[in-house]
Amino acid sequence: MQFTTRTTGSELFVNPLMSIYFTVRLEPLTRRNLYLDRLEGTTDTGQVSLRIEEFRAEISPRIPRAFPH
């Protein structure tokens, strides 16, 4: 069954992870956020994105590593 014309003729892939809901406790999460204070006063996603980009330009990010699987 197709739900929209956009998906007509395509095969639906259902990833098993689609059934998992991830939740977090907001207060502990925000305590670890190093740029939260910079988001104060933002009014749209563009401003939020810019502030995060500015923050990331000032730090040395962790070196990416392969996800063990």
All heavy atoms as TSV, in Angstrom:
chain	resi	resn	atom	element	x	y	z
A	1	MET	N	N	0.842	-1.188	0.000
A	1	MET	CA	C	0.000	0.000	0.000
A	1	MET	C	C	0.886	1.251	0.000
A	1	MET	O	O	1.829	1.354	0.774
A	1	MET	CB	C	-0.902	-0.001	1.226
A	1	MET	CG	C	-1.748	1.219	1.365
A	1	MET	SD	S	-2.770	1.096	2.848
A	1	MET	CE	C	-3.953	2.316	2.457
A	2	GLN	N	N	0.575	2.192	-0.864
A	2	GLN	CA	C	1.318	3.445	-0.936
A	2	GLN	C	C	0.468	4.547	-0.287
A	2	GLN	O	O	-0.721	4.633	-0.518
A	2	GLN	CB	C	1.630	3.810	-2.384
A	2	GLN	CG	C	2.424	2.756	-3.125
A	2	GLN	CD	C	3.795	2.532	-2.525
A	2	GLN	OE1	O	4.445	3.470	-2.105
A	2	GLN	NE2	N	4.232	1.293	-2.467
A	3	PHE	N	N	1.131	5.372	0.527
A	3	PHE	CA	C	0.402	6.415	1.246
A	3	PHE	C	C	0.388	7.740	0.499
A	3	PHE	O	O	-0.485	8.562	0.715
A	3	PHE	CB	C	0.983	6.595	2.647
A	3	PHE	CG	C	0.759	5.394	3.518
A	3	PHE	CD1	C	1.762	4.475	3.719
A	3	PHE	CD2	C	-0.474	5.167	4.102
A	3	PHE	CE1	C	1.555	3.349	4.509
A	3	PHE	CE2	C	-0.699	4.057	4.890
A	3	PHE	CZ	C	0.321	3.137	5.093
A	4	THR	N	N	1.362	7.970	-0.370
A	4	THR	CA	C	1.389	9.204	-1.142
A	4	THR	C	C	1.834	8.886	-2.562
A	4	THR	O	O	2.423	7.834	-2.826
A	4	THR	CB	C	2.381	10.236	-0.556
A	4	THR	OG1	O	3.715	9.758	-0.744
A	4	THR	CG2	C	2.129	10.503	0.917
A	5	THR	N	N	1.581	9.794	-3.484
A	5	THR	CA	C	2.019	9.585	-4.867
A	5	THR	C	C	3.541	9.628	-4.955
A	5	THR	O	O	4.129	9.026	-5.843
A	5	THR	CB	C	1.422	10.659	-5.799
A	5	THR	OG1	O	1.769	11.954	-5.300
A	5	THR	CG2	C	-0.085	10.533	-5.872
A	6	ARG	N	N	4.183	10.306	-4.025
A	6	ARG	CA	C	5.640	10.396	-4.026
A	6	ARG	C	C	6.292	9.032	-3.835
A	6	ARG	O	O	7.386	8.777	-4.343
A	6	ARG	CB	C	6.087	11.354	-2.915
A	6	ARG	CG	C	7.563	11.640	-2.894
A	6	ARG	CD	C	7.928	12.646	-1.816
A	6	ARG	NE	N	7.592	12.192	-0.480
A	6	ARG	CZ	C	8.358	11.384	0.263
A	6	ARG	NH1	N	9.486	10.942	-0.214
A	6	ARG	NH2	N	7.982	11.034	1.473
A	7	THR	N	N	5.639	8.128	-3.119
A	7	THR	CA	C	6.226	6.820	-2.854
A	7	THR	C	C	5.700	5.722	-3.780
A	7	THR	O	O	6.100	4.567	-3.640
A	7	THR	CB	C	5.966	6.402	-1.393
A	7	THR	OG1	O	4.554	6.349	-1.168
A	7	THR	CG2	C	6.620	7.362	-0.422
A	8	THR	N	N	4.849	6.073	-4.701
A	8	THR	CA	C	4.291	5.081	-5.621
A	8	THR	C	C	5.413	4.392	-6.396
A	8	THR	O	O	6.318	5.029	-6.914
A	8	THR	CB	C	3.312	5.745	-6.606
A	8	THR	OG1	O	2.252	6.349	-5.851
A	8	THR	CG2	C	2.734	4.735	-7.572
A	9	GLY	N	N	5.352	3.071	-6.425
A	9	GLY	CA	C	6.330	2.296	-7.170
A	9	GLY	C	C	7.620	2.034	-6.429
A	9	GLY	O	O	8.524	1.402	-6.968
A	10	SER	N	N	7.744	2.509	-5.209
A	10	SER	CA	C	8.971	2.278	-4.452
A	10	SER	C	C	8.722	1.227	-3.374
A	10	SER	O	O	7.592	0.980	-2.963
A	10	SER	CB	C	9.476	3.573	-3.817
A	10	SER	OG	O	8.549	4.048	-2.863
A	11	GLU	N	N	9.806	0.616	-2.936
A	11	GLU	CA	C	9.721	-0.386	-1.887
A	11	GLU	C	C	9.999	0.277	-0.553
A	11	GLU	O	O	10.960	1.041	-0.413
A	11	GLU	CB	C	10.750	-1.484	-2.137
A	11	GLU	CG	C	10.698	-2.600	-1.144
A	11	GLU	CD	C	11.711	-3.700	-1.444
A	11	GLU	OE1	O	12.208	-3.753	-2.581
A	11	GLU	OE2	O	12.011	-4.480	-0.541
A	12	LEU	N	N	9.176	0.003	0.434
A	12	LEU	CA	C	9.337	0.591	1.754
A	12	LEU	C	C	10.307	-0.248	2.570
A	12	LEU	O	O	10.105	-1.450	2.743
A	12	LEU	CB	C	8.002	0.690	2.483
A	12	LEU	CG	C	8.048	1.190	3.925
A	12	LEU	CD1	C	8.569	2.618	3.979
A	12	LEU	CD2	C	6.681	1.099	4.566
A	13	PHE	N	N	11.388	0.364	3.034
A	13	PHE	CA	C	12.323	-0.318	3.909
A	13	PHE	C	C	11.999	0.070	5.336
A	13	PHE	O	O	11.981	1.248	5.680
A	13	PHE	CB	C	13.768	0.071	3.585
A	13	PHE	CG	C	14.758	-0.473	4.583
A	13	PHE	CD1	C	15.084	-1.816	4.589
A	13	PHE	CD2	C	15.339	0.355	5.524
A	13	PHE	CE1	C	15.987	-2.329	5.516
A	13	PHE	CE2	C	16.243	-0.141	6.452
A	13	PHE	CZ	C	16.563	-1.484	6.448
A	14	VAL	N	N	11.723	-0.908	6.163
A	14	VAL	CA	C	11.424	-0.656	7.570
A	14	VAL	C	C	12.634	-1.084	8.380
A	14	VAL	O	O	12.924	-2.269	8.522
A	14	VAL	CB	C	10.159	-1.413	8.029
A	14	VAL	CG1	C	9.892	-1.170	9.504
A	14	VAL	CG2	C	8.963	-1.002	7.189
A	15	ASN	N	N	13.353	-0.110	8.893
A	15	ASN	CA	C	14.511	-0.365	9.711
A	15	ASN	C	C	14.042	-0.763	11.108
A	15	ASN	O	O	13.157	-0.123	11.666
A	15	ASN	CB	C	15.365	0.909	9.780
A	15	ASN	CG	C	16.669	0.714	10.489
A	15	ASN	OD1	O	16.732	0.133	11.569
A	15	ASN	ND2	N	17.727	1.205	9.884
A	16	PRO	N	N	14.607	-1.804	11.701
A	16	PRO	CA	C	14.181	-2.209	13.048
A	16	PRO	C	C	14.326	-1.102	14.092
A	16	PRO	O	O	13.605	-1.070	15.078
A	16	PRO	CB	C	15.114	-3.382	13.386
A	16	PRO	CG	C	15.630	-3.860	12.086
A	16	PRO	CD	C	15.624	-2.681	11.156
A	17	LEU	N	N	15.257	-0.168	13.878
A	17	LEU	CA	C	15.437	0.922	14.834
A	17	LEU	C	C	14.293	1.929	14.802
A	17	LEU	O	O	14.173	2.759	15.698
A	17	LEU	CB	C	16.761	1.644	14.569
A	17	LEU	CG	C	18.022	0.813	14.798
A	17	LEU	CD1	C	19.249	1.615	14.417
A	17	LEU	CD2	C	18.108	0.339	16.233
A	18	MET	N	N	13.444	1.857	13.779
A	18	MET	CA	C	12.331	2.805	13.677
A	18	MET	C	C	11.336	2.638	14.827
A	18	MET	O	O	10.580	3.546	15.134
A	18	MET	CB	C	11.605	2.648	12.337
A	18	MET	CG	C	12.472	3.008	11.151
A	18	MET	SD	S	11.707	2.511	9.604
A	18	MET	CE	C	10.931	4.028	9.111
A	19	SER	N	N	11.342	1.494	15.473
A	19	SER	CA	C	10.383	1.246	16.549
A	19	SER	C	C	10.912	1.668	17.916
A	19	SER	O	O	10.213	1.565	18.914
A	19	SER	CB	C	10.022	-0.237	16.582
A	19	SER	OG	O	11.171	-1.007	16.911
A	20	ILE	N	N	12.143	2.146	17.972
A	20	ILE	CA	C	12.743	2.520	19.252
A	20	ILE	C	C	12.575	4.023	19.487
A	20	ILE	O	O	12.836	4.834	18.620
A	20	ILE	CB	C	14.249	2.169	19.273
A	20	ILE	CG1	C	14.434	0.658	19.124
A	20	ILE	CG2	C	14.905	2.660	20.554
A	20	ILE	CD1	C	15.891	0.247	19.006
A	21	TYR	N	N	12.138	4.362	20.672
A	21	TYR	CA	C	12.049	5.763	21.069
A	21	TYR	C	C	13.206	6.068	22.008
A	21	TYR	O	O	13.470	5.321	22.939
A	21	TYR	CB	C	10.727	6.043	21.803
A	21	TYR	CG	C	9.539	6.055	20.908
A	21	TYR	CD1	C	8.801	4.904	20.677
A	21	TYR	CD2	C	9.138	7.226	20.287
A	21	TYR	CE1	C	7.704	4.922	19.842
A	21	TYR	CE2	C	8.044	7.256	19.459
A	21	TYR	CZ	C	7.334	6.102	19.243
A	21	TYR	OH	O	6.251	6.121	18.418
A	22	PHE	N	N	13.914	7.147	21.744
A	22	PHE	CA	C	15.005	7.560	22.610
A	22	PHE	C	C	14.525	8.743	23.440
A	22	PHE	O	O	13.962	9.697	22.909
A	22	PHE	CB	C	16.225	7.974	21.783
A	22	PHE	CG	C	16.832	6.830	21.025
A	22	PHE	CD1	C	16.454	6.559	19.726
A	22	PHE	CD2	C	17.773	6.014	21.633
A	22	PHE	CE1	C	17.004	5.500	19.031
A	22	PHE	CE2	C	18.327	4.952	20.949
A	22	PHE	CZ	C	17.942	4.690	19.642
A	23	THR	N	N	14.750	8.670	24.728
A	23	THR	CA	C	14.359	9.771	25.602
A	23	THR	C	C	15.555	10.166	26.461
A	23	THR	O	O	16.449	9.361	26.717
A	23	THR	CB	C	13.187	9.384	26.519
A	23	THR	OG1	O	13.577	8.279	27.341
A	23	THR	CG2	C	11.956	9.005	25.704
A	24	VAL	N	N	15.553	11.411	26.884
A	24	VAL	CA	C	16.607	11.912	27.760
A	24	VAL	C	C	15.979	12.787	28.828
A	24	VAL	O	O	14.875	13.307	28.667
A	24	VAL	CB	C	17.658	12.745	26.991
A	24	VAL	CG1	C	18.390	11.897	25.984
A	24	VAL	CG2	C	17.033	13.946	26.332
A	25	ARG	N	N	16.701	12.945	29.920
A	25	ARG	CA	C	16.290	13.899	30.941
A	25	ARG	C	C	16.911	15.229	30.545
A	25	ARG	O	O	18.128	15.344	30.394
A	25	ARG	CB	C	16.751	13.432	32.313
A	25	ARG	CG	C	15.953	12.197	32.754
A	25	ARG	CD	C	16.329	11.676	34.115
A	25	ARG	NE	N	16.363	12.714	35.119
A	25	ARG	CZ	C	17.294	12.757	36.065
A	25	ARG	NH1	N	18.243	11.849	36.126
A	25	ARG	NH2	N	17.275	13.720	36.961
A	26	LEU	N	N	16.105	16.243	30.368
A	26	LEU	CA	C	16.541	17.507	29.811
A	26	LEU	C	C	17.548	18.252	30.685
A	26	LEU	O	O	18.542	18.774	30.184
A	26	LEU	CB	C	15.328	18.387	29.514
A	26	LEU	CG	C	15.592	19.658	28.740
A	26	LEU	CD1	C	16.260	19.351	27.411
A	26	LEU	CD2	C	14.309	20.420	28.531
A	27	GLU	N	N	17.314	18.319	31.986
A	27	GLU	CA	C	18.216	19.094	32.850
A	27	GLU	C	C	19.651	18.575	32.824
A	27	GLU	O	O	20.583	19.360	32.625
A	27	GLU	CB	C	17.664	19.174	34.265
A	27	GLU	CG	C	16.491	20.138	34.366
A	27	GLU	CD	C	16.056	20.330	35.800
A	27	GLU	OE1	O	16.905	20.246	36.705
A	27	GLU	OE2	O	14.864	20.571	36.003
A	28	PRO	N	N	19.897	17.282	33.024
A	28	PRO	CA	C	21.293	16.808	32.942
A	28	PRO	C	C	21.907	17.030	31.557
A	28	PRO	O	O	23.096	17.336	31.444
A	28	PRO	CB	C	21.190	15.308	33.254
A	28	PRO	CG	C	19.921	15.169	34.017
A	28	PRO	CD	C	19.006	16.217	33.474
A	29	LEU	N	N	21.115	16.905	30.527
A	29	LEU	CA	C	21.616	17.119	29.171
A	29	LEU	C	C	22.066	18.567	28.984
A	29	LEU	O	O	23.137	18.834	28.446
A	29	LEU	CB	C	20.554	16.754	28.140
A	29	LEU	CG	C	20.941	16.956	26.682
A	29	LEU	CD1	C	22.053	15.989	26.297
A	29	LEU	CD2	C	19.732	16.755	25.785
A	30	THR	N	N	21.273	19.509	29.443
A	30	THR	CA	C	21.622	20.920	29.272
A	30	THR	C	C	22.823	21.316	30.126
A	30	THR	O	O	23.578	22.209	29.750
A	30	THR	CB	C	20.441	21.850	29.583
A	30	THR	OG1	O	19.994	21.619	30.922
A	30	THR	CG2	C	19.302	21.629	28.613
A	31	ARG	N	N	23.033	20.641	31.259
A	31	ARG	CA	C	24.205	20.947	32.084
A	31	ARG	C	C	25.497	20.611	31.356
A	31	ARG	O	O	26.518	21.238	31.584
A	31	ARG	CB	C	24.140	20.181	33.408
A	31	ARG	CG	C	23.238	20.831	34.435
A	31	ARG	CD	C	23.507	20.267	35.816
A	31	ARG	NE	N	23.203	18.845	35.928
A	31	ARG	CZ	C	22.027	18.359	36.311
A	31	ARG	NH1	N	21.048	19.177	36.620
A	31	ARG	NH2	N	21.838	17.068	36.396
A	32	ARG	N	N	25.459	19.655	30.449
A	32	ARG	CA	C	26.660	19.248	29.709
A	32	ARG	C	C	26.845	20.047	28.427
A	32	ARG	O	O	27.867	19.937	27.767
A	32	ARG	CB	C	26.575	17.765	29.368
A	32	ARG	CG	C	26.601	16.886	30.604
A	32	ARG	CD	C	26.762	15.470	30.235
A	32	ARG	NE	N	27.977	15.328	29.429
A	32	ARG	CZ	C	28.555	14.201	29.158
A	32	ARG	NH1	N	28.059	13.098	29.624
A	32	ARG	NH2	N	29.628	14.143	28.407
A	33	ASN	N	N	25.863	20.833	28.038
A	33	ASN	CA	C	25.920	21.578	26.785
A	33	ASN	C	C	26.831	22.790	26.948
A	33	ASN	O	O	26.571	23.666	27.765
A	33	ASN	CB	C	24.518	22.018	26.373
A	33	ASN	CG	C	24.483	22.615	25.003
A	33	ASN	OD1	O	25.263	23.506	24.693
A	33	ASN	ND2	N	23.568	22.147	24.182
A	34	LEU	N	N	27.896	22.838	26.144
A	34	LEU	CA	C	28.898	23.895	26.289
A	34	LEU	C	C	28.536	25.194	25.571
A	34	LEU	O	O	29.209	26.213	25.760
A	34	LEU	CB	C	30.256	23.393	25.774
A	34	LEU	CG	C	30.806	22.156	26.481
A	34	LEU	CD1	C	32.096	21.697	25.807
A	34	LEU	CD2	C	31.021	22.432	27.952
A	35	TYR	N	N	27.506	25.182	24.741
A	35	TYR	CA	C	27.148	26.401	24.007
A	35	TYR	C	C	25.717	26.851	24.279
A	35	TYR	O	O	25.204	27.731	23.611
A	35	TYR	CB	C	27.354	26.220	22.494
A	35	TYR	CG	C	26.615	25.043	21.899
A	35	TYR	CD1	C	25.281	25.134	21.544
A	35	TYR	CD2	C	27.261	23.840	21.682
A	35	TYR	CE1	C	24.609	24.056	21.006
A	35	TYR	CE2	C	26.603	22.767	21.128
A	35	TYR	CZ	C	25.271	22.875	20.799
A	35	TYR	OH	O	24.607	21.812	20.266
A	36	LEU	N	N	25.099	26.298	25.289
A	36	LEU	CA	C	23.699	26.632	25.591
A	36	LEU	C	C	23.515	28.128	25.831
A	36	LEU	O	O	22.546	28.719	25.356
A	36	LEU	CB	C	23.222	25.835	26.796
A	36	LEU	CG	C	21.740	25.953	27.127
A	36	LEU	CD1	C	20.893	25.436	25.966
A	36	LEU	CD2	C	21.419	25.194	28.394
A	37	ASP	N	N	24.464	28.757	26.517
A	37	ASP	CA	C	24.341	30.193	26.801
A	37	ASP	C	C	24.344	31.021	25.516
A	37	ASP	O	O	23.752	32.095	25.452
A	37	ASP	CB	C	25.456	30.658	27.733
A	37	ASP	CG	C	26.840	30.413	27.158
A	37	ASP	OD1	O	27.048	29.373	26.500
A	37	ASP	OD2	O	27.722	31.261	27.382
A	38	ARG	N	N	24.973	30.512	24.477
A	38	ARG	CA	C	25.020	31.238	23.203
A	38	ARG	C	C	23.699	31.176	22.442
A	38	ARG	O	O	23.475	31.959	21.520
A	38	ARG	CB	C	26.121	30.668	22.313
A	38	ARG	CG	C	27.490	30.801	22.919
A	38	ARG	CD	C	28.485	30.043	22.096
A	38	ARG	NE	N	29.777	30.003	22.738
A	38	ARG	CZ	C	30.903	30.288	22.129
A	38	ARG	NH1	N	30.913	30.620	20.861
A	38	ARG	NH2	N	32.043	30.223	22.778
A	39	LEU	N	N	22.847	30.249	22.819
A	39	LEU	CA	C	21.558	30.107	22.129
A	39	LEU	C	C	20.501	31.050	22.689
A	39	LEU	O	O	19.460	31.239	22.064
A	39	LEU	CB	C	21.068	28.657	22.226
A	39	LEU	CG	C	21.995	27.601	21.633
A	39	LEU	CD1	C	21.379	26.224	21.777
A	39	LEU	CD2	C	22.340	27.912	20.199
A	40	GLU	N	N	20.794	31.632	23.832
A	40	GLU	CA	C	19.844	32.562	24.432
A	40	GLU	C	C	19.607	33.732	23.485
A	40	GLU	O	O	20.533	34.303	22.918
A	40	GLU	CB	C	20.378	33.076	25.766
A	40	GLU	CG	C	19.365	33.887	26.531
A	40	GLU	CD	C	19.854	34.236	27.927
A	40	GLU	OE1	O	20.934	33.769	28.330
A	40	GLU	OE2	O	19.145	34.991	28.589
A	41	GLY	N	N	18.370	34.073	23.287
A	41	GLY	CA	C	18.006	35.193	22.420
A	41	GLY	C	C	17.819	34.817	20.961
A	41	GLY	O	O	17.425	35.660	20.169
A	42	THR	N	N	18.107	33.568	20.588
A	42	THR	CA	C	17.874	33.165	19.197
A	42	THR	C	C	16.377	32.997	18.980
A	42	THR	O	O	15.635	32.663	19.899
A	42	THR	CB	C	18.601	31.861	18.850
A	42	THR	OG1	O	18.186	30.836	19.753
A	42	THR	CG2	C	20.107	32.017	18.937
A	43	THR	N	N	15.942	33.254	17.750
A	43	THR	CA	C	14.505	33.163	17.465
A	43	THR	C	C	14.164	32.205	16.331
A	43	THR	O	O	12.997	31.953	16.086
A	43	THR	CB	C	13.942	34.557	17.110
A	43	THR	OG1	O	14.663	35.072	15.984
A	43	THR	CG2	C	14.053	35.509	18.288
A	44	ASP	N	N	15.187	31.699	15.640
A	44	ASP	CA	C	14.887	30.755	14.550
A	44	ASP	C	C	16.030	29.759	14.379
A	44	ASP	O	O	17.104	29.918	14.960
A	44	ASP	CB	C	14.597	31.485	13.236
A	44	ASP	CG	C	15.758	32.343	12.758
A	44	ASP	OD1	O	16.881	31.820	12.657
A	44	ASP	OD2	O	15.533	33.538	12.477
A	45	THR	N	N	15.799	28.731	13.592
A	45	THR	CA	C	16.793	27.675	13.423
A	45	THR	C	C	18.057	28.171	12.736
A	45	THR	O	O	19.140	27.642	12.980
A	45	THR	CB	C	16.213	26.485	12.643
A	45	THR	OG1	O	15.717	26.948	11.379
A	45	THR	CG2	C	15.100	25.813	13.410
A	46	GLY	N	N	17.953	29.169	11.896
A	46	GLY	CA	C	19.132	29.727	11.244
A	46	GLY	C	C	20.086	30.338	12.252
A	46	GLY	O	O	21.303	30.158	12.167
A	47	GLN	N	N	19.535	31.075	13.214
A	47	GLN	CA	C	20.362	31.684	14.256
A	47	GLN	C	C	21.002	30.612	15.134
A	47	GLN	O	O	22.181	30.710	15.491
A	47	GLN	CB	C	19.525	32.632	15.118
A	47	GLN	CG	C	19.097	33.878	14.400
A	47	GLN	CD	C	18.171	34.731	15.253
A	47	GLN	OE1	O	17.603	34.267	16.247
A	47	GLN	NE2	N	18.017	35.990	14.861
A	48	VAL	N	N	20.234	29.592	15.473
A	48	VAL	CA	C	20.767	28.496	16.287
A	48	VAL	C	C	21.916	27.821	15.551
A	48	VAL	O	O	22.987	27.586	16.112
A	48	VAL	CB	C	19.661	27.476	16.635
A	48	VAL	CG1	C	20.249	26.217	17.252
A	48	VAL	CG2	C	18.628	28.099	17.562
A	49	SER	N	N	21.718	27.534	14.282
A	49	SER	CA	C	22.747	26.885	13.473
A	49	SER	C	C	24.022	27.733	13.413
A	49	SER	O	O	25.132	27.219	13.560
A	49	SER	CB	C	22.212	26.631	12.066
A	49	SER	OG	O	23.173	26.008	11.273
A	50	LEU	N	N	23.873	29.021	13.225
A	50	LEU	CA	C	25.020	29.926	13.157
A	50	LEU	C	C	25.792	29.940	14.473
A	50	LEU	O	O	27.023	29.871	14.488
A	50	LEU	CB	C	24.563	31.339	12.788
A	50	LEU	CG	C	25.670	32.382	12.695
A	50	LEU	CD1	C	26.672	32.012	11.604
A	50	LEU	CD2	C	25.070	33.753	12.433
A	51	ARG	N	N	25.079	30.015	15.579
A	51	ARG	CA	C	25.746	30.039	16.889
A	51	ARG	C	C	26.499	28.737	17.146
A	51	ARG	O	O	27.602	28.748	17.703
A	51	ARG	CB	C	24.733	30.278	18.008
A	51	ARG	CG	C	23.921	31.545	17.875
A	51	ARG	CD	C	24.627	32.752	18.479
A	51	ARG	NE	N	23.894	33.971	18.232
A	51	ARG	CZ	C	22.990	34.501	19.051
A	51	ARG	NH1	N	22.699	33.909	20.181
A	51	ARG	NH2	N	22.382	35.626	18.727
A	52	ILE	N	N	25.922	27.617	16.739
A	52	ILE	CA	C	26.602	26.333	16.916
A	52	ILE	C	C	27.845	26.275	16.028
A	52	ILE	O	O	28.904	25.816	16.457
A	52	ILE	CB	C	25.639	25.160	16.640
A	52	ILE	CG1	C	24.545	25.125	17.714
A	52	ILE	CG2	C	26.400	23.835	16.601
A	52	ILE	CD1	C	23.423	24.137	17.434
A	53	GLU	N	N	27.727	26.735	14.788
A	53	GLU	CA	C	28.887	26.774	13.891
A	53	GLU	C	C	30.004	27.633	14.479
A	53	GLU	O	O	31.182	27.261	14.417
A	53	GLU	CB	C	28.488	27.328	12.522
A	53	GLU	CG	C	27.743	26.359	11.652
A	53	GLU	CD	C	27.394	26.987	10.318
A	53	GLU	OE1	O	28.254	27.674	9.730
A	53	GLU	OE2	O	26.250	26.793	9.866
A	54	GLU	N	N	29.650	28.794	15.021
A	54	GLU	CA	C	30.648	29.678	15.626
A	54	GLU	C	C	31.351	28.986	16.800
A	54	GLU	O	O	32.569	29.072	16.952
A	54	GLU	CB	C	29.996	30.978	16.088
A	54	GLU	CG	C	29.529	31.862	14.940
A	54	GLU	CD	C	28.651	33.012	15.398
A	54	GLU	OE1	O	28.200	33.044	16.560
A	54	GLU	OE2	O	28.406	33.896	14.551
A	55	PHE	N	N	30.582	28.303	17.612
A	55	PHE	CA	C	31.152	27.568	18.741
A	55	PHE	C	C	32.112	26.488	18.252
A	55	PHE	O	O	33.227	26.353	18.760
A	55	PHE	CB	C	30.035	26.944	19.585
A	55	PHE	CG	C	30.543	25.987	20.622
A	55	PHE	CD1	C	31.095	26.458	21.802
A	55	PHE	CD2	C	30.479	24.616	20.422
A	55	PHE	CE1	C	31.572	25.567	22.758
A	55	PHE	CE2	C	30.959	23.730	21.367
A	55	PHE	CZ	C	31.504	24.211	22.537
A	56	ARG	N	N	31.691	25.723	17.259
A	56	ARG	CA	C	32.522	24.621	16.756
A	56	ARG	C	C	33.818	25.125	16.128
A	56	ARG	O	O	34.829	24.419	16.136
A	56	ARG	CB	C	31.726	23.786	15.774
A	56	ARG	CG	C	30.558	23.070	16.468
A	56	ARG	CD	C	29.771	22.260	15.511
A	56	ARG	NE	N	30.381	20.931	15.472
A	56	ARG	CZ	C	29.954	19.961	14.707
A	56	ARG	NH1	N	28.946	20.155	13.894
A	56	ARG	NH2	N	30.526	18.791	14.738
A	57	ALA	N	N	33.815	26.337	15.607
A	57	ALA	CA	C	35.028	26.910	15.021
A	57	ALA	C	C	36.055	27.273	16.102
A	57	ALA	O	O	37.237	27.419	15.807
A	57	ALA	CB	C	34.685	28.142	14.192
A	58	GLU	N	N	35.618	27.403	17.333
A	58	GLU	CA	C	36.495	27.801	18.436
A	58	GLU	C	C	37.102	26.627	19.206
A	58	GLU	O	O	37.978	26.832	20.026
A	58	GLU	CB	C	35.711	28.662	19.432
A	58	GLU	CG	C	35.213	29.963	18.853
A	58	GLU	CD	C	34.311	30.696	19.822
A	58	GLU	OE1	O	34.224	30.285	21.013
A	58	GLU	OE2	O	33.685	31.682	19.413
A	59	ILE	N	N	36.609	25.424	18.971
A	59	ILE	CA	C	37.064	24.278	19.755
A	59	ILE	C	C	37.819	23.281	18.890
A	59	ILE	O	O	37.782	23.357	17.661
A	59	ILE	CB	C	35.878	23.564	20.439
A	59	ILE	CG1	C	34.928	22.984	19.388
A	59	ILE	CG2	C	35.159	24.489	21.399
A	59	ILE	CD1	C	33.926	22.010	19.938
A	60	SER	N	N	38.484	22.358	19.528
A	60	SER	CA	C	39.115	21.233	18.841
A	60	SER	C	C	38.222	20.014	19.069
A	60	SER	O	O	38.203	19.470	20.186
A	60	SER	CB	C	40.503	20.960	19.412
A	60	SER	OG	O	41.341	22.061	19.216
A	61	PRO	N	N	37.477	19.614	18.058
A	61	PRO	CA	C	36.553	18.488	18.255
A	61	PRO	C	C	37.308	17.175	18.455
A	61	PRO	O	O	38.478	17.042	18.095
A	61	PRO	CB	C	35.734	18.468	16.968
A	61	PRO	CG	C	36.577	19.166	15.966
A	61	PRO	CD	C	37.425	20.140	16.714
A	62	ARG	N	N	36.622	16.225	19.044
A	62	ARG	CA	C	37.202	14.896	19.214
A	62	ARG	C	C	37.487	14.286	17.856
A	62	ARG	O	O	36.788	14.550	16.877
A	62	ARG	CB	C	36.237	13.978	19.957
A	62	ARG	CG	C	36.038	14.354	21.394
A	62	ARG	CD	C	35.137	13.365	22.064
A	62	ARG	NE	N	33.813	13.417	21.411
A	62	ARG	CZ	C	32.707	12.966	21.932
A	62	ARG	NH1	N	32.734	12.394	23.114
A	62	ARG	NH2	N	31.572	13.055	21.304
A	63	ILE	N	N	38.481	13.444	17.806
A	63	ILE	CA	C	38.811	12.745	16.576
A	63	ILE	C	C	37.749	11.680	16.338
A	63	ILE	O	O	37.461	10.880	17.237
A	63	ILE	CB	C	40.212	12.104	16.672
A	63	ILE	CG1	C	41.264	13.203	16.860
A	63	ILE	CG2	C	40.503	11.235	15.461
A	63	ILE	CD1	C	42.634	12.687	17.178
A	64	PRO	N	N	37.151	11.655	15.139
A	64	PRO	CA	C	36.134	10.628	14.872
A	64	PRO	C	C	36.737	9.231	14.933
A	64	PRO	O	O	37.901	9.023	14.578
A	64	PRO	CB	C	35.684	10.945	13.439
A	64	PRO	CG	C	36.152	12.310	13.164
A	64	PRO	CD	C	37.342	12.545	14.024
A	65	ARG	N	N	35.951	8.287	15.430
A	65	ARG	CA	C	36.407	6.906	15.450
A	65	ARG	C	C	35.275	5.997	14.976
A	65	ARG	O	O	34.101	6.382	15.038
A	65	ARG	CB	C	36.904	6.509	16.828
A	65	ARG	CG	C	35.901	6.714	17.928
A	65	ARG	CD	C	36.578	6.497	19.285
A	65	ARG	NE	N	35.653	6.872	20.322
A	65	ARG	CZ	C	35.224	6.047	21.274
A	65	ARG	NH1	N	35.653	4.815	21.327
A	65	ARG	NH2	N	34.368	6.468	22.169
A	66	ALA	N	N	35.637	4.848	14.532
A	66	ALA	CA	C	34.656	3.913	13.995
A	66	ALA	C	C	33.715	3.453	15.098
A	66	ALA	O	O	34.132	3.235	16.242
A	66	ALA	CB	C	35.344	2.718	13.364
A	67	PHE	N	N	32.474	3.294	14.750
A	67	PHE	CA	C	31.484	2.773	15.671
A	67	PHE	C	C	31.656	1.265	15.740
A	67	PHE	O	O	31.625	0.596	14.719
A	67	PHE	CB	C	30.075	3.141	15.184
A	67	PHE	CG	C	28.995	2.729	16.131
A	67	PHE	CD1	C	28.732	3.482	17.271
A	67	PHE	CD2	C	28.252	1.585	15.905
A	67	PHE	CE1	C	27.741	3.104	18.149
A	67	PHE	CE2	C	27.253	1.211	16.780
A	67	PHE	CZ	C	27.008	1.966	17.915
A	68	PRO	N	N	31.859	0.701	16.929
A	68	PRO	CA	C	32.085	-0.750	17.017
A	68	PRO	C	C	30.791	-1.521	16.764
A	68	PRO	O	O	29.794	-1.316	17.433
A	68	PRO	CB	C	32.566	-0.944	18.444
A	68	PRO	CG	C	32.034	0.218	19.213
A	68	PRO	CD	C	31.925	1.353	18.236
A	69	HIS	N	N	30.838	-2.384	15.786
A	69	HIS	CA	C	29.669	-3.228	15.509
A	69	HIS	C	C	30.074	-4.583	15.006
A	69	HIS	O	O	31.185	-4.847	14.696
A	69	HIS	CB	C	28.716	-2.561	14.525
A	69	HIS	CG	C	29.306	-2.234	13.212
A	69	HIS	ND1	N	30.095	-1.124	13.033
A	69	HIS	CD2	C	29.237	-2.845	12.009
A	69	HIS	CE1	C	30.482	-1.075	11.764
A	69	HIS	NE2	N	29.987	-2.107	11.129
